[in-house]
Amino acid sequence: MTSRLFKTGTGKYIILLFTAGVFVVPLYMTLITAIKDPKDINLLTVWIPPGYININGFIEAIYKLGPNFKNSLILTVSATIISSLIGSINGYIFSKKRFPGSDIVFMFFIFGMFIPYEIILIPLFQMTKQLGLYGSIWGLVLAHVVYGIPIVTLLFRNYYDQIDNSILESAVIDGAGFVSLFYRIFLPLSIPCFVVVGIWQFTQIWNEFLWGVCLTKQESNPITVGLAKLAGGEAVKWNEPMAGAIIASLPVIFIFIVAGKYFIRGLLSGSIKE
């Protein structure tokens, strides 16, 4: 019976529908809770859609999370751009401008990818405090830039390895220098990799919580910390944190809708050297 289901394809669709349901059910619960009146939210009626749509949860969530949303935008955009630019230069050097001991230095760069957030939290706290950046959003920007450089460098280095050295040699013969080579040749060719790195960094930084809660003060908290505070306390109006969760997820969803196909294309770009 089971083999017959899979031969006809029915069994595969059953598994796909079940898997889709596992992901859709939490989204459904979040959405219907966000549009309910707080007095209608209880365990007995949690699955039942509301009789009317109540948007007060969204209004309150926008009002309370507005400053945090702004902080996260500043943090994410700044850290993504800075780490991408630094990583592209590093990748260019490690790929096309190697120096004695560059492989060892690159190995240490890659090692940074495997260091968990928790291990470096105390040294990071002390460093931002000594630099006078503790409590501000810019201390968090610095932390994410430094932590993101290893993975960004690796992605750019692998991408530049696929670019034929004959292009580099021709440009050098024409008199192009280090900066000119990178700015006029490699940077325009790097757009697919910048898309991949940008989406990766944006998603990782936007969703990060631990450093946000430990390294910033209330006025500089990112949206993940603001969302946690929105759901804290003993008497919680659950429509507000659910609405806040939807609002907090919108930028990441928007990025993947707009640039998702370019993300996959960028990952595959240069994977096979002709």
N, C-alpha and C positions, 0 to 999 in steps of 0.2 A: 504493500500500500504506500509506504513512504517513498520507495524507489520510483513508483509510478507517478507520484506527485512531482518529484524532482525532474523526471523525464519530460513531463508536460509543461514544466516551468511554474506550475502552481505553487509548489513548495518554496521556490525561491521568492516569489512575490509575498508569500505569507511571512517569511523571515524578514524581508525588506519592510513590510508594513509594521511588523512588531518592532523592529529597530527604529523606524521612524516615530512610532508611538512613544518609545522611551524618551526621545528627545522633544517631541511635541507636547507631551503632557505637562512637564514643568513650565513650558512657555504659556500654555493655556491657563494653568493655575495662576501664574504671575499676572497675566492680562486681566482675567475676570476678577481677581482680588483687587487689582488697581482701580477698577471702575465700579467697585461696590461701595456702599455706605458702610462705615465702620461697624455700625450696630448689626449689620447683616452678615458679618464675617464670623463664622464659627465652624467647628469641625463637622457638624451634621450637614451643613449646606455648602461646604467648601467647593464641591463639584458643580453646584447649580449656578448657571449664569444669573446675573442680577435682573430684577424686574425693570430697572431703569438704569441708565448710565450716569454715574456720578463722577465728575471730573475734578472734584475738589482735591482729591489726592494728588493729581498732577499739578494743580495750581500751587498747593502747599510745598510739594517736592521741588518745583521750579524755584519758588521763593527761597527755600532753605538751602538748596544745592547750587544756586546761581554762582556765588563766589567760588565754591569748590570746582565747579565746571570750568570757570575762567582760569583758575590756577592749573587745572589739568591740561587745558589747551596750551597755556604758556609753557608748562613743563614738557609736554609731549612733543610739541612742534619744535621747540628750541633744542631739546636733547636729541631728537631724531635728525635734525638738519646738521648739527655740529658733529655728532658721532658718525654720520654718513660721510661727511666731507673728510674728516680725519681718517676714517677707515678706507676711503677710496685712495687717498694719498699713500697710506701704509701698504695697501694691496698693490699699488703701482710700484712702489719701491721693492717689496719682497718678490714681485713677479718679474719686473723688467730692469731693475737697478740694484741687483744683489751686490752685497759687500761681504768681506770676510767675516764669518760668524753669523751671517744673516739667518741661516737655518736654525741656529740655536736660539737667536732672538725671537724668531717666528714661533718656535716651540713654546717659549715662555708666554707669548701672546695667546696661543691656543690653550695653554693651561688655564688662563684666566676665565675661559668659558665654563670650566667645571667647578668653579668656586661658588658654593651656595651663598645666597644672600645673608643667611644667619651667621655664617662664620666671620664675615668681615663687618658685621653691624657695629660692634664696639669700636674697632679702629676707625671706621668711617665716621662714627659719631664724634670721636675725639678730633679727627682731622677737620671736619666741618666747623667744630667749635673753635679750633686754633686759627682757622682761616677767617673767622667772623661770619661764617655763612650758616651757622646752625639756626634753625627756626625759619629760615627764608626759603622760598621756592627755588632760589638759585643754587643753594647747597644741594638740593635734590636733583637739579639739572646736572650739576657737576658729577654727582654720584652715578647717574644713569649714563652720562656720556662716557665716563671711564669704564663702567661695567659693560657697556655695549660695544666698545672698540674691538675686543677680541673676535666676536662672532662676525662683526661687520668687516673687519680686516680679512678674515678667512674667506668670506663670500666674494669680496672684491679680488683677492689674490687668485682664487680659483677661476674667476671670470676672466681676469686679464691673462691668465695662462693660456686661454684659448685663442687669444689674438696673435696673429702671425707676426713673428719678429721682423719680417721683411718690411712691414709698415714702419716699424720703429727705425730700422736701418735707413730706409729711404728718407725719412724726415730728418735724421741726423745728418745725412749727406747734404740736405738742403739748408743746413745750418740751424735746425731747431735745437733749443736747449732743454734743460730739465723741465722748467716751468711751462715752456711753450709746447713741449711734447704732451704733457699732461692736460693742459688747458685746451689745446686745439685738436688733439687727436683722441686721447683716451677718455676725456670727460664726455664728449658727444657720443662716444660708443658705449658709454656706461649707463645709459638711461634705463635699459631693462633691469640691470642690477640695482640701480637706485630705487626702482619701484619695489623690488623684492625686499631690499634692506629697509626702505621706508615703512612698508606695511608691517614687517617683522618688528621693528623697533617701536613703531606707534602702538601696536597691539600690546607688546610686552610692558611698555612704560605706562600706558593708560590703565592697565589692569593691576599694576603692582600696588600692594597695600603696606607691606611691612616697613619699608623705608619711609613711606609717606607718613605713617603714624609715629615713627620714632625720630625722624629728622626734621619735622616741621611743627610750627606752632599753629594754633587754631586758625589764624587769619591766612595761613599759607597751606592749609590742608588740601590735598587733591581730592577728587570726587570719590575715590574708593573709601577714604577715611570719613568724608562727609556722609556717605551712604551708610557706613557702619554706625555712625552716631545717630542717624535717622531711625535706625532699627533698634537702638539701645533703649534701656529703661524698662520699667515694669509694666506700664500701661502704654502699649504701642498701638497706634492706629495703622493697621497693617496695609491699608490701601496706600499710605504714603511711601513706605519703603519699597513696596512693589512698583509703584509708579516711578520712584527714584531709580530703581534697578533698570527699568525700561529706558529712562532718560539717559542713564549712564552708559548703556550699551549702544545707543544710537550712533555715536561717531565711529565706533569700530565696525558696526554693521554697514554704515554708509561707505566706509573705506573699502570693504570687501565687495560690496555691490558695484561700486564704481570701478575699482581697480583689480578685482579678483582675477579676471582673465589675464591681465597683464602680470599678475603675481605668478601664475602658473607658467605663462610664457617666459617670464624672466628666469624662473628656476630651471627651465629646460634650455634656455638660450645658451649656446656654447657648450652644452653637455657632450656633444659629439664634434670632434675637431675634424674638419674636412681636409 
